[in-house]
Each structure stands twice: as structure tokens, then as C-alpha cells.
Amino acid sequence: MKSQVIDPRIYDLYDEYCHGRITRREFLRRAGAIPLIGASGLAMAQALLPRYAAAQTISFTDERIAARYVDYPSPGGTSGEMRGYLVAPAGEGPFPAVLVVHENRGLNPYVEDVARRFAVAGFLALAPDGLSPVGGYPGNDDDGRALQASLDPDALRRDMLNSARFVRSHESSTGKLGAVGFCWGGGITYYLAVEMGGDLAAGVPFYGAPPEALEDAARIKAPLMIQSAEDDPRINALWPDFEAALVAHEVRYERHLYPGTRHGFHNNSTPRYDEKAAQLAWERTVAFFKANLA
């Protein structure tokens, strides 16, 4: 089912579900109760649920990359240990590094695919699984969301910071690090920019919430490319105050607002995906990293 035919009310419910404010059962129940002409709200709701196998763009065994799971220490994190999906371009390194941070449900197949896309583009990519201390991504987003919500948020952020430091200092890395994240991971991208200062060379948050403490913008040294959906009222409402803080502290940034898109438009596993906007955002992201991680 294409995004154009899905009722906006179903999208609003899906956003509530994605961010853990209602359960999957409640999402489907409330969607099914919406009166529609010639269509089923339940069918529209089910069409929005992710289909990861169909969305894969680069195979696990693609000859252009070398991929493996790695374990590494994470002091101060959820358990002291972390696991991530490390993907390098085939051939001799070192390569500029990119940390790829998942949404609020652990390292699902979409984010692993994004890591492989970065490797094909010439970067050493690490996609950490914030759920690894509790068994890893459980194979479905509902359980993944519940698991991530059960973790201490400060410890989980520390796991992401340790992951960034791990890949930056990896033997296959040039020492230049970029960070990109989606939704929750977009917020983590801002967190890394604040905490790492000059050790982060570039950050690209996709529809992520900025730091609650606006004065933290003073600690950001990395240039930012902010990717925003036009129809994303919760995130966009936070932008004016944060932009003022970026300007006040002379942070280098550019923001792209993609017309007609919704939160999650880069995720090609659901009808929220906007192919034209996602491709343009991807091209801009890769070019931004190549310019700043050279």
C-alpha cells in the first residue's frame, strides 16, 4: 500500500505506536475503528508495519564489503560490554569511520542495511546494538521497543558514546569519525556532538530531538547536517529554540526540510518511506561525511 492512500489519522496513530506511547494492539484497534469509505483502517495500519526482507538493498554477502559482529568494552554502560555490526569496504584501509545509531528498538535489519550502504560508499561503519547487554535485538520491533524502554537511558547513552570511541580508534579507521542516527538515534547524534567535542568530525541527525539543555550547544564542535521531515510536529516544534542556540554559539549547521515527508521517511521498510527525499538525504549525507572526514 502506497503512502499516498494511507489516511493521515492512521499515520498519527503509527507515530504514537512507534514512540511507545500506545501498544501495537491499541494501534491496530484504534486504526480499525476509524470510519473510512472504501478502505479498511486496519489494513492501512498493517501496511505501515515494517517489512525488512523486502527493504534490504545490500546483501550480507556483498563482495564490496566485509561485515562481522564485534564485541567491545563499554565502561559505565548498561552491562560493561557492547556488541555492534562492523562493516568495512573491501580492500585495504584505513577508512573514515561512521557510527550508525538505531531507532528506539535496537539494531533492526533496516539499520544494518544502512551500515552496509555506508561501507559501499567507502566508510568503516559501526552499528551498535543498544540491546546487546540484554540479549540483542529480539527479532521484532515490538519486543525491541519494550526492551529498550526498560534500560537505564543514561547507561544506554554511555554505550553509544563508548561505541563511537571504539570505532574512531579502530585499526581500520583513519581516526576521523562521523555519526548518523534515526529518531532516537538522531537524538543520540546530538548527544555525541555535545559529549565528544572535537573528537566528532561531523554529525547527521535524522528527525532527532535536540538536547534538552540548550546551553549544551556551546559544547558542539562538529558541523551538523540536520535532516527533517516536513510533517513532524513533535520534532519540528523543538527546532526554533535549538536553532537560536546553535546560532548563539556559532555552531556550523545546515538543515534540510523535505516537503511532503513524515517522521521516518528514510526507512524504506514501511510506506512512510519517501524514495525521492530519502535518496536526496542520503546523497547529501554521504557528501557531507566525505567533505568533513577527509
C-alpha positions as a LaTeX table, in Angstrom:
\begin{tabular}{lrrr}
\hline
Residue & $x$ (\AA) & $y$ (\AA) & $z$ (\AA) \\
\hline
Met1 & 0.00 & 0.00 & 0.00 \\
Lys2 & 1.45 & 3.36 & $-1.04$ \\
Ser3 & 1.83 & 6.18 & 1.43 \\
Gln4 & $-0.42$ & 8.48 & $-0.61$ \\
Val5 & $-3.50$ & 6.31 & 0.09 \\
Ile6 & $-3.00$ & 5.90 & 3.85 \\
Asp7 & $-5.26$ & 8.11 & 5.91 \\
Pro8 & $-3.34$ & 10.79 & 7.88 \\
Arg9 & $-5.09$ & 9.69 & 11.07 \\
Ile10 & $-3.51$ & 6.25 & 10.68 \\
Tyr11 & $-0.10$ & 7.89 & 10.34 \\
Asp12 & $-0.69$ & 9.85 & 13.54 \\
Leu13 & $-1.54$ & 6.65 & 15.40 \\
Tyr14 & 1.52 & 4.95 & 13.94 \\
Asp15 & 3.72 & 7.75 & 15.25 \\
Glu16 & 2.22 & 7.21 & 18.72 \\
Tyr17 & 2.92 & 3.48 & 18.41 \\
Cys18 & 6.48 & 3.94 & 17.09 \\
His19 & 7.38 & 6.13 & 20.02 \\
Gly20 & 5.98 & 3.71 & 22.57 \\
Arg21 & 3.01 & 5.80 & 23.66 \\
Ile22 & 0.49 & 3.11 & 22.67 \\
Thr23 & 0.87 & $-0.65$ & 22.20 \\
Arg24 & 0.66 & $-2.49$ & 18.89 \\
Arg25 & $-2.69$ & $-3.91$ & 19.96 \\
Glu26 & $-4.03$ & $-0.43$ & 20.74 \\
Phe27 & $-2.63$ & 0.93 & 17.46 \\
Leu28 & $-4.43$ & $-1.72$ & 15.42 \\
Arg29 & $-7.63$ & $-1.44$ & 17.45 \\
Arg30 & $-7.88$ & 2.33 & 17.16 \\
Ala31 & $-6.93$ & 2.29 & 13.46 \\
Gly32 & $-9.59$ & $-0.32$ & 12.76 \\
Ala33 & $-12.22$ & 1.87 & 14.43 \\
Ile34 & $-11.60$ & 4.86 & 12.14 \\
Pro35 & $-14.52$ & 5.19 & 9.68 \\
Leu36 & $-13.30$ & 5.19 & 6.09 \\
Ile37 & $-15.00$ & 4.95 & 2.73 \\
Gly38 & $-13.91$ & 2.06 & 0.52 \\
Ala39 & $-10.97$ & 1.14 & 2.71 \\
Ser40 & $-10.05$ & $-0.52$ & 5.98 \\
Gly41 & $-8.24$ & 1.36 & 8.71 \\
Leu42 & $-6.88$ & $-1.94$ & 9.98 \\
Ala43 & $-5.43$ & $-2.79$ & 6.55 \\
Met44 & $-3.78$ & 0.63 & 6.40 \\
Ala45 & $-2.32$ & 0.13 & 9.87 \\
Gln46 & $-0.96$ & $-3.29$ & 8.99 \\
Ala47 & 0.60 & $-1.87$ & 5.81 \\
Leu48 & 2.67 & 0.51 & 7.94 \\
Leu49 & 4.34 & $-2.27$ & 9.91 \\
Pro50 & 7.92 & $-2.85$ & 8.70 \\
Arg51 & 8.83 & $-5.40$ & 6.04 \\
Tyr52 & 12.56 & $-5.73$ & 6.40 \\
Ala53 & 13.31 & $-8.54$ & 3.96 \\
Ala54 & 11.77 & $-6.64$ & 1.07 \\
Ala55 & 13.62 & $-3.46$ & 2.06 \\
Gln56 & 17.16 & $-4.86$ & 2.01 \\
Thr57 & 19.29 & $-3.04$ & $-0.56$ \\
Ile58 & 22.71 & $-4.63$ & 0.03 \\
Ser59 & 23.24 & $-8.30$ & 0.79 \\
Phe60 & 25.08 & $-9.55$ & 3.86 \\
Thr61 & 27.46 & $-11.28$ & 1.47 \\
Asp62 & 28.02 & $-8.43$ & $-0.97$ \\
Glu63 & 31.58 & $-8.69$ & $-2.31$ \\
Arg64 & 32.13 & $-4.95$ & $-1.93$ \\
Ile65 & 32.09 & $-5.16$ & 1.87 \\
Ala66 & 33.40 & $-7.19$ & 4.79 \\
Ala67 & 30.89 & $-7.44$ & 7.66 \\
Arg68 & 31.06 & $-9.02$ & 11.09 \\
Tyr69 & 29.75 & $-8.61$ & 14.63 \\
Val70 & 32.24 & $-7.35$ & 17.19 \\
Asp71 & 32.25 & $-7.17$ & 20.98 \\
Tyr72 & 33.98 & $-4.38$ & 22.89 \\
Pro73 & 34.11 & $-2.88$ & 26.40 \\
Ser74 & 31.60 & $-0.25$ & 27.46 \\
Pro75 & 32.55 & 1.09 & 30.89 \\
Gly76 & 29.70 & 2.86 & 32.61 \\
Gly77 & 27.18 & 1.41 & 30.17 \\
Thr78 & 24.30 & $-0.99$ & 30.68 \\
Ser79 & 26.49 & $-4.02$ & 31.42 \\
Gly80 & 30.08 & $-3.01$ & 30.72 \\
Glu81 & 30.08 & $-4.80$ & 27.36 \\
Met82 & 28.68 & $-3.96$ & 23.94 \\
Arg83 & 28.16 & $-5.64$ & 20.58 \\
Gly84 & 27.91 & $-4.00$ & 17.19 \\
Tyr85 & 27.73 & $-4.70$ & 13.48 \\
Leu86 & 31.02 & $-3.61$ & 11.91 \\
Val87 & 31.11 & $-3.22$ & 8.13 \\
Ala88 & 34.19 & $-2.18$ & 6.17 \\
Pro89 & 34.75 & $-1.63$ & 2.46 \\
Ala90 & 36.54 & $-4.49$ & 0.78 \\
Gly91 & 40.24 & $-3.80$ & 0.34 \\
Glu92 & 42.93 & $-2.08$ & 2.30 \\
Gly93 & 42.13 & 0.60 & 4.86 \\
Pro94 & 42.17 & 2.68 & 6.84 \\
Phe95 & 38.79 & 4.31 & 6.19 \\
Pro96 & 36.94 & 7.25 & 7.70 \\
Ala97 & 34.50 & 5.92 & 10.31 \\
Val98 & 30.77 & 6.41 & 10.74 \\
Leu99 & 28.68 & 5.38 & 13.75 \\
Val100 & 25.14 & 4.42 & 12.68 \\
Val101 & 22.67 & 4.71 & 15.57 \\
His102 & 19.37 & 2.85 & 15.52 \\
Glu103 & 15.87 & 3.97 & 16.46 \\
Asn104 & 14.18 & 3.17 & 19.78 \\
Arg105 & 14.01 & $-0.59$ & 19.20 \\
Gly106 & 17.54 & $-1.90$ & 18.86 \\
Leu107 & 19.60 & $-2.87$ & 15.86 \\
Asn108 & 16.98 & $-3.99$ & 13.37 \\
Pro109 & 17.66 & $-5.11$ & 9.77 \\
Tyr110 & 16.99 & $-1.65$ & 8.31 \\
Val111 & 19.82 & $-0.08$ & 10.32 \\
Glu112 & 22.17 & $-2.96$ & 9.49 \\
Asp113 & 21.41 & $-2.32$ & 5.84 \\
Val114 & 22.23 & 1.37 & 6.29 \\
Ala115 & 25.60 & 0.36 & 7.76 \\
Arg116 & 26.29 & $-1.74$ & 4.67 \\
Arg117 & 25.36 & 1.21 & 2.45 \\
Phe118 & 27.97 & 3.34 & 4.21 \\
Ala119 & 30.62 & 0.66 & 3.69 \\
Val120 & 29.82 & 0.56 & $-0.02$ \\
Ala121 & 30.26 & 4.36 & $-0.01$ \\
Gly122 & 33.79 & 3.95 & 1.43 \\
Phe123 & 33.32 & 4.25 & 5.19 \\
Leu124 & 34.08 & 1.95 & 8.10 \\
Ala125 & 30.60 & 1.70 & 9.66 \\
Leu126 & 29.68 & 0.51 & 13.14 \\
Ala127 & 26.02 & 0.00 & 14.03 \\
Pro128 & 25.88 & $-0.72$ & 17.78 \\
Asp129 & 23.01 & $-2.71$ & 19.25 \\
Gly130 & 21.89 & $-0.96$ & 22.40 \\
Leu131 & 20.03 & $-4.14$ & 23.34 \\
Ser132 & 23.11 & $-6.36$ & 23.24 \\
Pro133 & 23.52 & $-6.30$ & 27.06 \\
Val134 & 20.02 & $-7.80$ & 27.36 \\
Gly135 & 20.29 & $-10.35$ & 24.56 \\
Gly136 & 20.30 & $-8.16$ & 21.46 \\
Tyr137 & 17.59 & $-7.14$ & 19.02 \\
Pro138 & 14.89 & $-9.78$ & 19.61 \\
Gly139 & 13.77 & $-10.16$ & 16.01 \\
Asn140 & 10.74 & $-7.87$ & 16.12 \\
Asp141 & 10.28 & $-4.19$ & 16.80 \\
Asp142 & 7.59 & $-4.54$ & 19.48 \\
Asp143 & 9.77 & $-6.56$ & 21.83 \\
Gly144 & 12.76 & $-4.43$ & 20.86 \\
Arg145 & 10.95 & $-1.24$ & 21.79 \\
Ala146 & 9.88 & $-2.68$ & 25.14 \\
Leu147 & 13.42 & $-3.88$ & 25.88 \\
Gln148 & 14.98 & $-0.53$ & 25.05 \\
Ala149 & 12.42 & 1.30 & 27.19 \\
Ser150 & 13.39 & $-0.92$ & 30.14 \\
Leu151 & 17.04 & 0.16 & 30.06 \\
Asp152 & 18.58 & 2.97 & 32.04 \\
Pro153 & 18.74 & 5.83 & 29.50 \\
Asp154 & 21.97 & 7.31 & 30.84 \\
Ala155 & 23.75 & 3.95 & 30.70 \\
Leu156 & 22.42 & 3.36 & 27.18 \\
Arg157 & 23.72 & 6.73 & 26.02 \\
Arg158 & 27.09 & 5.83 & 27.54 \\
Asp159 & 27.04 & 2.61 & 25.48 \\
Met160 & 26.62 & 4.71 & 22.33 \\
Leu161 & 29.45 & 7.03 & 23.38 \\
Asn162 & 31.73 & 4.07 & 24.01 \\
Ser163 & 30.75 & 2.64 & 20.63 \\
Ala164 & 31.73 & 5.91 & 18.95 \\
Arg165 & 35.10 & 5.90 & 20.68 \\
Phe166 & 35.65 & 2.25 & 19.78 \\
Val167 & 35.13 & 2.70 & 16.05 \\
Arg168 & 37.05 & 6.00 & 15.98 \\
Ser169 & 40.12 & 4.27 & 17.40 \\
His170 & 39.69 & 1.02 & 15.43 \\
Glu171 & 42.75 & $-0.13$ & 13.49 \\
Ser172 & 40.79 & 0.18 & 10.24 \\
Ser173 & 39.76 & 3.78 & 11.00 \\
Thr174 & 41.58 & 6.93 & 9.95 \\
Gly175 & 40.57 & 8.47 & 13.28 \\
Lys176 & 38.02 & 10.75 & 11.61 \\
Leu177 & 34.53 & 9.99 & 12.91 \\
Gly178 & 31.03 & 10.92 & 11.78 \\
Ala179 & 27.77 & 9.97 & 13.47 \\
Val180 & 24.34 & 9.48 & 11.94 \\
Gly181 & 21.18 & 8.42 & 13.72 \\
Phe182 & 17.48 & 8.00 & 13.13 \\
Cys183 & 14.71 & 9.13 & 15.52 \\
Trp184 & 16.13 & 8.11 & 18.94 \\
Gly185 & 19.46 & 7.73 & 17.17 \\
Gly186 & 19.12 & 11.28 & 15.85 \\
Gly187 & 18.92 & 12.48 & 19.43 \\
Ile188 & 21.99 & 10.37 & 20.23 \\
Thr189 & 23.84 & 12.06 & 17.38 \\
Tyr190 & 23.31 & 15.39 & 19.13 \\
Tyr191 & 24.41 & 13.81 & 22.43 \\
Leu192 & 27.62 & 12.58 & 20.83 \\
Ala193 & 28.28 & 16.01 & 19.34 \\
Val194 & 27.96 & 17.52 & 22.81 \\
Glu195 & 29.99 & 14.89 & 24.67 \\
Met196 & 32.76 & 14.33 & 22.13 \\
Gly197 & 33.51 & 17.90 & 21.18 \\
Gly198 & 36.29 & 17.96 & 18.61 \\
Asp199 & 36.59 & 14.16 & 18.56 \\
Leu200 & 33.44 & 14.07 & 16.40 \\
Ala201 & 34.14 & 15.43 & 12.93 \\
Ala202 & 30.54 & 15.56 & 11.64 \\
Gly203 & 27.01 & 14.69 & 12.73 \\
Val204 & 23.86 & 13.97 & 10.74 \\
Pro205 & 20.73 & 13.56 & 12.88 \\
Phe206 & 17.62 & 12.35 & 11.05 \\
Tyr207 & 14.45 & 13.68 & 12.77 \\
Gly208 & 16.00 & 13.51 & 16.23 \\
Ala209 & 15.19 & 15.55 & 19.33 \\
Pro210 & 17.87 & 18.13 & 20.19 \\
Pro211 & 19.44 & 18.34 & 23.67 \\
Glu212 & 17.01 & 19.36 & 26.40 \\
Ala213 & 19.62 & 21.71 & 27.86 \\
Leu214 & 20.01 & 24.25 & 25.06 \\
Glu215 & 23.20 & 25.59 & 26.62 \\
Asp216 & 24.83 & 22.28 & 25.66 \\
Ala217 & 25.03 & 23.66 & 22.13 \\
Ala218 & 28.10 & 25.55 & 23.32 \\
Arg219 & 29.97 & 22.24 & 23.54 \\
Ile220 & 29.28 & 21.20 & 19.95 \\
Lys221 & 32.35 & 21.50 & 17.73 \\
Ala222 & 31.31 & 19.24 & 14.83 \\
Pro223 & 29.43 & 20.62 & 11.85 \\
Leu224 & 25.87 & 19.32 & 11.70 \\
Met225 & 23.61 & 18.39 & 8.82 \\
Ile226 & 20.07 & 18.19 & 10.19 \\
Gln227 & 17.61 & 16.10 & 8.17 \\
Ser228 & 13.98 & 16.96 & 8.94 \\
Ala229 & 10.57 & 15.79 & 7.78 \\
Glu230 & 8.03 & 18.49 & 6.94 \\
Asp231 & 5.17 & 16.73 & 8.73 \\
Asp232 & 6.81 & 16.00 & 12.07 \\
Pro233 & 5.19 & 18.38 & 14.58 \\
Arg234 & 6.77 & 16.95 & 17.74 \\
Ile235 & 10.35 & 17.32 & 16.48 \\
Asn236 & 9.84 & 20.48 & 14.45 \\
Ala237 & 8.35 & 22.29 & 17.44 \\
Leu238 & 11.76 & 21.97 & 19.15 \\
Trp239 & 13.70 & 23.45 & 16.25 \\
Pro240 & 13.35 & 27.26 & 16.64 \\
Asp241 & 14.81 & 27.36 & 20.16 \\
Phe242 & 17.57 & 24.94 & 19.26 \\
Glu243 & 18.45 & 26.85 & 16.11 \\
Ala244 & 18.76 & 30.01 & 18.19 \\
Ala245 & 21.18 & 28.19 & 20.50 \\
Leu246 & 23.24 & 26.95 & 17.54 \\
Val247 & 23.46 & 30.46 & 16.14 \\
Ala248 & 24.31 & 31.97 & 19.52 \\
His249 & 27.20 & 29.54 & 19.96 \\
Glu250 & 28.38 & 29.77 & 16.34 \\
Val251 & 27.86 & 26.06 & 15.61 \\
Arg252 & 28.20 & 25.23 & 11.94 \\
Tyr253 & 25.00 & 23.64 & 10.70 \\
Glu254 & 22.70 & 23.23 & 7.76 \\
Arg255 & 19.13 & 21.98 & 7.92 \\
His256 & 17.16 & 20.32 & 5.15 \\
Leu257 & 13.38 & 20.13 & 5.40 \\
Tyr258 & 11.92 & 17.63 & 2.93 \\
Pro259 & 8.49 & 18.67 & 1.59 \\
Gly260 & 5.64 & 16.22 & 1.96 \\
Thr261 & 7.58 & 13.82 & 4.19 \\
Arg262 & 6.80 & 12.33 & 7.58 \\
His263 & 8.94 & 11.25 & 10.51 \\
Gly264 & 10.83 & 8.13 & 9.39 \\
Phe265 & 10.88 & 8.99 & 5.68 \\
His266 & 14.33 & 7.43 & 5.21 \\
Asn267 & 13.22 & 4.00 & 6.46 \\
Asn268 & 12.39 & 2.03 & 3.33 \\
Ser269 & 10.71 & $-0.84$ & 5.19 \\
Thr270 & 7.36 & 0.96 & 5.62 \\
Pro271 & 5.12 & 3.23 & 3.48 \\
Arg272 & 6.42 & 6.25 & 5.41 \\
Tyr273 & 9.39 & 5.93 & 3.09 \\
Asp274 & 9.72 & 8.71 & 0.55 \\
Glu275 & 12.07 & 7.46 & $-2.15$ \\
Lys276 & 12.92 & 10.84 & $-3.66$ \\
Ala277 & 13.53 & 12.55 & $-0.33$ \\
Ala278 & 15.42 & 9.57 & 1.12 \\
Gln279 & 17.73 & 9.39 & $-1.88$ \\
Leu280 & 18.45 & 13.11 & $-1.75$ \\
Ala281 & 19.05 & 12.96 & 2.02 \\
Trp282 & 21.39 & 10.01 & 1.51 \\
Glu283 & 23.39 & 11.76 & $-1.20$ \\
Arg284 & 23.71 & 14.85 & 0.97 \\
Thr285 & 24.76 & 12.78 & 3.97 \\
Val286 & 27.47 & 10.88 & 2.11 \\
Ala287 & 28.82 & 14.07 & 0.54 \\
Phe288 & 28.81 & 15.80 & 3.94 \\
Phe289 & 30.78 & 12.99 & 5.54 \\
Lys290 & 33.24 & 12.82 & 2.66 \\
Ala291 & 33.86 & 16.55 & 2.94 \\
Asn292 & 34.31 & 16.54 & 6.73 \\
Leu293 & 36.01 & 13.19 & 7.32 \\
Ala294 & 38.63 & 13.50 & 4.61 \\
\hline
\end{tabular}
